[in-house]
Structures are given as structure tokens and as C-alpha cells.
Amino acid sequence: MVNEFRLTSVVNSDTGLDVLELFQKDDEERMGTIRCRSKCPSCKKPFKYFRKLGYACPECKTMPSRFYIDLWHQKERFRLFSDKSGQVLDSYQRATTLLSHINYEIQHHTFDPSKYVSSEIRKFLFEEQIATFLKEKEIEETKGNISPSYISSLKNYIKNYYLPFFQGKDVRDVGAIDIKDFYLQLPQRKEKTIKNILDALNHFFKTLHKFGIIEKVPIFPVIRVPESVPYWTSIENQLKLLDVISDINKPIFTFILFQAVRPSEARALKWKDIDLENQIVIIRRTFSNSKLCERTKGRNVKKREIHPFVLKVLQNLPRGLPEAFVFPNPNTGKPYSKTRLEVLFMKARKTTGINLCMYAAGRHSVLSQAGTAGVSPFIIKSYAGHSSIKSSEKYVHIDVLAQRQIFERTVAKLAPEKIAKE
């Protein structure tokens, strides 16, 4: 028996043709559900389901042109968007026919879900696109355009955050609501970490949009990271730290503590970068994840004045060949590893009780001392190699001792007897 369901003057959103009559056999007991992928192109509302007819928007008289089968089989969920030949499910009738065939295969134990995922559809799956994106970034890293540490972070984000949530999703269907749900389910992390995770994902979708894989970039939540105030210390405390470090390791720590460089840049310094006659050093390379990179974090190569303490140390070191490292590990003859420097500095911290990391005790402290002394943030920017003046402005502190002038100069206007009464 055929049951008829009629919807007059419904326009198919894909073909624009009127659908005057739709017939469908009475539903039998089936495994799986036919679902609609899209929303009404006119009112943007979800299509409504009409039993035996399928999906439609009665108000706008439109119908969807893409469907998929949502199926649980052997405790796994499958979303099938095409038949075995790769034909997409562009009508509810085609989807119904396919679902009936799948049920037949399930009953006869011949169902293989992989046969229903065409290569054309598979390439749009998130896991396929993110793998391609990662490969391209790795190629950029070999060319020196991206740091190895960025690749490590990206791999971590993909494995631990992106794939557990987006795997199996078509990147063309990912919208703002999916991004919001992804953000809300992220585990508790520092705001900066959350921002980095979202920024990398946003860059991924922007790349897909750039190459025409998706029509638009989904909206991302705005994460505002509170501006951090650098921890720093006085030159007296820097000297205390240096004093408890062994003589054979003093040269590199003198450079780190007083030359305002990153520890990875000190490890990568070569003799060809030093001009003792003119008291100039050029910071042009760094280490990233133990790999030597011929560029710095900010990609700035600038001549910098050598600190007087550092100059004395460099003048007393045996001069090596231009390509030789200035500060080799005395035990290995190779550049210091990141771990070795951290172990040595941790001992100095424990001995002196000055609880600052190497970066804060060195670069942050030198720049903060300059800012407190009244050095212009523009000079600090030039010396430190900052790409933005905002990075330099955070080092221009108002010293606590200098703040006393506020009270000294205002309270001094009061008569002594009134001050006594108060």
C-alpha cells in the first residue's frame, strides 16, 4: 500500500523546481536515521521534519538538497553522506533508498561503512584537513619560516584538543556554535594557553577559507589575556646570582643576566657575531627545541651595545673561529642545552634565595632597570628588538621609591600641627 503526503509549491533550494507531489512507502522498522545537514537558505531556520515526506520549510517553501544517514552499528556511530558510488544524498528519497539497502546489508552481515565514504567527501573531514595543514607547516619549518617549538605546540593541540572534538566532522559544516562548544569544553588552563589553542585553530580555518575549501571562517570567541607585569630584580641581586655560579659557567650566565638576551640566543651566539673593537654584538640566531635557527623570535637582526660587565668577560675568553660558538659547554664542547642551563641556574636560585627564572633575572631585569631609570620605551624597543612598542612599555615602571614623592610633596603643604592632629 502506498501512503501519499502532498506539499504543494515547495521549491527545491538546489534546483529551483516545484515539487508538487512526493510519495514514500510506509516506513518499516529500520536502523539509522535520515538527517538534514543545512538550514533554510531564506529564513536561516532549521528545516522541519514531516513524516513520510522528509524535511522542508513550510514558511519559505524550500527543501534541503543535502542529507546524511546517522547510523549506530556495532557500538560505533557512522555518518554517511553518499552511496557506494560516491553519489551524494541530494534528496530525501535517495537517502531513504540507501538506508533501506544498508539495513538489508546489516541483516545479511555484509555491511561495510567504509564503502560509503567516498574520497571526495573524506577529504573534507577535519582529520584529513588538519593533517594536510600540519604537513604544510612542517615544510615551512624546514625552510626556517616557522620555529620547531610552534610545530610541537601545534601537534599537541591537534592530538589533545582538536581531534577529540572535531574528528569526523566536515570542515564545511563547522560553524560558530561548534567553535563555542569546543571552547566551553576545553579543560581548565591558563588564559594565555586557551588563547593559543583557539588562535591556532582560527588560523587553520582562515587557511581553509583562503584556499576556497570553506565558504567563510566561523566566528571565534575573543579571549582577553590580562597584561602581565614582568618580574625583575636589582643589579645587586643579579651579581649575587652570578657570584654563586662556578667560574667555568660564569661567562654564559654573565651574558644572559646583563646583555638582555633570551637564554636560547646566548646559547646560539657565534664569534662572528661579536665586534670587540666597536663593542657590538649581533643577535641573529636562536635555539628552538634544540634546533639551531638562523633567526631570532622576533626575526630582528640588530647591532647591540655590549654591556660593560659582558665586554670584560668576552675580552678574556679565548677567541674561536668565526663559526665557533662563544659559550660552549666546558664538559662537552657543544652548546649548552636548555636543561643544563636551567639546572645550573636553579642551584644559584636556591643558594641565594632569589626566586626568579633565568629569563626574569636576565632580560626582564635589565629592561626593567632601564625603564625605572627613565630610559625611553622607544630606546628599550630598539635595544630589545621588540616588534611593538607595547612590549617595551611594560618595562617602564614607576619605581615604588619614586612614588613616595606623591605623598611627600602633597602632605608637605599641610601645616605641621594639622598633620599631628590627623
C-alpha positions in Angstrom: 0.0 0.0 0.0 1.3 3.5 -0.8 0.6 6.3 1.5 0.6 9.8 0.0 1.8 13.0 1.5 1.4 16.1 -0.6 3.1 19.5 -0.1 2.1 22.0 -2.9 4.5 24.5 -4.4 7.6 23.6 -2.4 10.7 24.8 -4.2 13.9 22.7 -4.0 16.7 25.1 -2.9 19.2 23.4 -5.2 17.3 23.1 -8.5 14.5 25.7 -8.1 11.9 23.3 -9.4 8.4 22.9 -7.9 7.8 19.6 -6.1 4.1 19.0 -6.5 3.9 15.5 -5.1 6.2 13.3 -3.0 5.4 9.7 -2.4 7.0 7.4 0.0 6.3 3.9 1.1 5.1 3.3 4.6 8.1 3.3 6.9 9.3 -0.1 8.1 11.4 -0.7 11.1 14.9 0.5 10.2 18.2 1.0 11.8 19.5 4.5 11.3 18.1 8.0 10.8 18.0 10.3 7.9 19.1 13.8 8.9 19.3 17.2 7.2 22.7 19.0 7.0 21.6 22.5 6.4 19.2 25.3 7.3 16.6 27.1 5.2 18.6 29.5 2.9 15.9 32.1 3.2 15.0 32.3 6.9 18.1 30.5 8.2 15.9 28.4 10.5 16.3 24.6 10.7 14.2 22.6 8.3 11.2 20.9 9.9 10.7 17.1 9.6 7.4 15.8 8.1 6.8 12.1 8.5 7.0 10.3 5.1 7.9 13.5 3.3 11.2 14.5 4.9 12.5 18.0 5.6 11.0 21.3 4.4 10.4 24.9 5.5 6.7 25.5 5.1 7.0 29.2 5.6 9.6 29.8 2.8 8.6 26.7 0.8 12.1 25.4 0.4 13.6 22.0 0.8 17.2 20.9 1.6 19.4 19.5 -1.1 21.8 17.6 1.2 21.1 14.7 3.6 23.0 12.2 5.6 22.4 8.9 7.4 23.1 8.8 11.1 23.7 5.2 12.0 24.9 3.2 15.0 26.5 -0.1 14.1 28.5 -2.4 16.4 28.7 0.3 19.0 30.1 2.8 16.6 28.5 5.9 15.1 28.6 6.5 11.4 27.5 9.5 9.4 27.1 8.5 5.7 26.9 11.3 3.2 27.0 9.3 0.0 26.3 5.9 -1.5 29.0 3.4 -2.7 29.5 5.2 -6.0 30.1 8.5 -4.3 26.8 10.0 -5.2 25.8 12.5 -2.5 22.4 12.2 -0.8 20.8 15.1 -2.6 17.2 14.1 -1.9 15.3 12.5 0.9 14.1 9.7 -1.4 17.7 8.8 -2.3 18.6 8.8 1.3 15.6 6.6 2.1 16.5 4.1 -0.6 20.1 3.9 0.6 19.0 3.4 4.2 16.8 0.5 3.2 19.8 -1.0 1.3 22.0 -0.6 4.3 19.5 -2.3 6.5 19.4 -5.2 4.1 23.2 -5.5 4.3 23.2 -5.3 8.1 20.6 -8.1 8.2 22.8 -10.2 5.9 26.1 -9.3 7.7 27.6 -7.7 4.6 27.6 -4.0 5.7 30.9 -2.2 5.5 30.6 1.5 6.4 34.0 2.4 4.8 32.5 1.7 1.4 30.0 4.5 1.8 32.6 7.2 2.5 33.9 8.5 -0.8 37.4 10.0 -1.2 35.7 13.2 -2.3 33.8 13.5 1.0 36.6 12.1 3.1 39.0 14.9 2.1 36.7 17.4 3.8 36.8 15.6 7.1 38.5 17.7 9.9 41.2 15.0 10.5 42.2 15.0 6.8 42.4 18.8 6.5 44.3 19.3 9.8 46.8 16.6 8.7 47.4 18.5 5.5 47.7 21.8 7.4 50.3 20.2 9.8 52.3 18.9 6.8 52.4 22.3 5.2 53.6 23.9 8.5 56.3 21.3 8.8 57.5 22.2 5.3 57.6 25.8 6.4 59.6 24.9 9.4 62.3 23.2 7.3 62.5 26.4 5.3 63.1 28.4 8.5 59.8 30.3 8.4 58.3 28.6 11.5 60.0 27.6 14.7 60.2 24.0 15.8 58.6 24.9 19.1 55.5 26.1 17.2 55.2 22.7 15.4 55.5 20.9 18.8 52.7 23.1 20.2 50.5 22.5 17.1 50.9 18.8 17.3 49.9 18.9 21.0 46.8 21.0 20.2 45.8 18.6 17.4 46.2 15.4 19.4 44.8 16.6 22.8 42.2 19.2 21.8 41.2 19.3 18.2 40.8 15.7 17.1 38.9 14.5 20.2 36.2 17.2 19.4 36.2 17.7 15.7 37.1 14.2 14.3 34.5 13.0 11.8 33.1 16.5 11.2 33.1 18.0 7.8 35.1 21.3 7.9 32.5 22.9 5.6 29.8 22.4 8.3 31.8 23.7 11.3 30.1 26.9 12.5 30.2 29.4 15.3 28.2 27.2 17.5 30.7 24.3 17.1 33.6 26.7 18.0 31.7 27.9 21.0 31.0 24.3 22.2 34.7 23.5 21.6 35.8 26.4 23.7 33.4 25.7 26.5 34.5 22.0 26.8 38.2 22.9 27.0 39.8 21.8 30.3 40.9 24.4 32.8 44.1 26.1 31.5 45.8 29.5 31.8 44.1 32.2 29.7 47.2 32.5 27.5 47.1 28.8 26.8 43.4 28.8 25.9 44.1 31.8 23.6 46.9 30.0 21.9 44.8 26.9 21.3 42.0 29.0 19.8 44.3 31.2 17.8 46.0 28.2 16.1 42.5 26.7 15.3 41.4 30.1 13.9 44.5 30.2 11.7 43.6 26.7 10.4 40.1 27.8 9.4 41.4 31.0 7.9 43.8 29.0 5.7 40.9 26.7 4.6 38.9 29.9 3.6 41.9 31.4 1.9 42.2 28.4 -0.5 38.4 28.1 -1.0 37.8 24.9 1.0 35.2 26.6 3.2 32.9 29.5 2.3 33.5 31.5 5.5 35.6 31.4 8.7 33.5 30.6 11.8 33.3 33.2 14.5 35.7 32.7 17.4 35.3 33.9 20.9 37.5 36.8 21.9 39.9 35.8 24.7 41.5 38.7 26.6 44.7 37.9 28.4 45.5 40.2 31.3 48.7 42.1 30.7 51.4 40.6 32.7 53.9 42.7 34.7 57.4 41.3 34.3 59.1 40.0 37.4 62.6 41.5 37.8 65.3 42.3 40.3 68.1 44.7 41.0 71.6 44.6 39.6 72.8 43.8 43.2 70.8 40.6 43.1 72.0 39.7 39.7 75.5 39.9 40.9 74.6 37.7 43.9 73.3 35.1 41.5 76.4 35.3 39.3 78.7 35.1 42.3 77.5 31.6 43.3 77.8 30.1 39.8 81.0 28.2 39.1 83.8 30.1 37.2 83.7 27.7 34.2 80.0 28.5 33.7 80.1 32.2 34.6 80.7 33.5 31.0 77.4 32.4 29.5 75.4 33.5 32.7 77.1 36.9 32.6 75.9 37.3 29.1 72.3 36.1 29.9 72.0 38.2 33.1 73.3 41.5 31.7 73.0 41.6 27.9 69.2 41.4 28.0 69.0 38.4 25.6 67.0 35.3 25.7 68.9 32.2 27.1 68.4 30.4 23.8 70.0 33.4 22.0 73.0 33.2 24.3 73.4 29.5 23.6 73.4 30.2 19.8 75.9 33.1 19.8 78.9 32.7 17.5 82.2 34.6 17.4 81.4 36.1 14.0 78.6 38.0 15.8 80.9 39.9 18.1 82.9 43.0 17.3 85.0 43.7 20.4 86.8 46.7 18.9 83.5 48.6 18.5 81.9 46.9 21.5 79.0 45.5 19.4 77.2 42.2 19.4 74.7 41.0 16.8 71.9 38.7 17.9 70.8 36.9 14.8 70.0 33.2 15.7 68.4 31.1 18.4 67.7 27.6 19.5 64.2 26.2 19.3 63.6 22.7 20.7 67.3 22.0 20.5 67.4 23.0 16.8 69.6 25.9 15.7 67.5 28.5 13.9 69.2 31.3 11.9 66.8 33.9 13.1 65.5 35.2 16.4 62.0 35.0 17.9 61.1 38.5 16.6 63.1 37.9 13.4 65.1 41.0 14.2 68.8 41.2 13.4 70.3 44.2 15.1 73.6 45.5 16.4 73.6 46.0 20.2 75.9 47.7 22.5 77.8 45.2 24.7 77.3 45.6 28.5 80.5 46.7 30.3 80.4 43.5 32.5 79.9 41.3 29.4 82.7 43.1 27.5 85.2 42.3 30.2 84.2 38.6 30.1 84.4 38.4 26.3 87.8 40.0 26.2 89.2 37.3 28.5 87.7 34.4 26.5 89.9 32.6 24.0 88.8 33.7 20.6 87.4 31.0 18.4 86.9 30.7 14.6 84.0 32.8 13.2 81.6 29.8 13.1 82.6 28.6 16.6 80.1 29.1 19.5 81.2 31.7 22.0 79.9 29.8 25.0 80.4 26.0 24.6 79.6 23.7 27.5 83.1 23.1 29.1 82.1 19.4 29.6 81.0 18.6 26.1 82.5 21.3 23.8 79.0 21.7 22.3 76.4 24.5 23.0 74.7 24.3 26.4 71.4 22.5 26.4 68.4 24.3 27.7 68.1 21.7 30.5 71.7 22.1 31.6 71.4 25.9 31.9 68.2 25.5 33.9 69.8 23.0 36.3 72.8 25.3 36.9 70.6 28.4 37.4 68.2 26.5 39.8 71.2 25.8 42.1 72.0 29.5 42.1 68.4 30.4 42.9 68.3 28.0 45.9 71.6 29.2 47.2 70.8 32.9 47.0 67.0 32.7 47.8 66.3 34.8 44.7 63.4 33.0 43.3 63.3 34.3 39.7 63.6 32.3 36.5 66.6 32.9 34.2 64.5 35.0 31.8 63.2 37.3 34.5 66.6 37.6 36.3 68.2 38.5 33.0 66.3 40.1 30.1 63.3 41.3 32.2 65.6 42.8 34.9 67.9 44.6 32.5 65.0 46.2 30.6 63.0 47.0 33.8 66.1 48.6 35.4 66.4 50.8 32.3 62.7 51.7 32.3 62.8 52.5 36.0 65.8 54.7 35.4 63.8 56.8 32.9 65.0 55.3 29.6 62.5 55.9 26.8 60.4 52.9 25.8 61.4 53.6 22.2 65.1 53.1 23.1 64.2 49.9 25.0 62.3 48.7 22.0 65.2 49.3 19.7 67.7 47.6 22.0 65.5 44.6 22.9 64.3 44.1 19.3 60.6 44.3 20.2 58.2 44.3 17.2 55.7 46.5 19.1 56.2 49.5 21.4 53.6 47.8 23.7 56.1 45.1 24.6 58.6 47.8 25.6 56.2 50.0 27.6 55.6 47.2 30.2 59.2 47.7 31.3 58.7 51.4 32.0 57.7 51.0 35.7 57.2 53.8 38.2 59.6 52.8 41.0 58.0 52.4 44.4 60.6 54.7 46.0 59.8 57.3 43.4 56.1 57.1 44.2 56.9 58.5 47.7 57.2 61.9 46.1 53.4 61.9 45.6 52.9 61.9 49.4 56.0 63.9 50.3 55.0 66.8 48.1 51.3 66.8 48.8 51.5 66.2 52.6 54.3 68.8 53.0 51.7 71.5 52.1 49.8 70.8 55.2 50.7 72.7 58.4 52.8 70.5 60.8 50.2 71.0 63.6 47.4 69.7 61.3 49.4 66.6 60.4 49.9 65.9 64.1 46.2 66.2 64.8 45.4 63.7 62.0 
